[in-house]
Amino acid sequence: MKSSKVNDCFVATNKEELLVALKEKKSSILIPEYFKQEFLENTELPMTEEQEIWSELGFQGKANLTAATIFHLINWLSKDSKQQKQIDSKIRKYMLKKYSKDLLLYLRHLDD
């Protein structure tokens, strides 16, 4: 595995490494620039901090319950590979931030 820890951050350079990091619930995962485009094209992205705040405000905290049900239905009907479905499912536990030219995923509970 080519992944390494940089500043206590798991660096995922491909789908396989990303899935390993998600399954192990790494606290932060860095998506380098060279993997970023493939990641963005194929992955059902988690909400950004701003989107989540507005979503929660608009639905008085009920947005997560509704969104989870809809997401699982869409994921089940999707024609994506099993690996991609696992990534899409597990990535929902993470927040997304731009980090220079890379992307940073971090577990939601660390955001508190």
Secondary structure, 3 states (H helix, E strand, C coil): CCCCECCCCEECCCHHHHHHHHHCCCCEEEECHHHHHHHHHHCCCCCEHHHHHHHHHHCCCCHHHHHHHHHHHHHHHCCCCHHHHHHHHHHHHEEEEEECCEEEEEEHHHHC
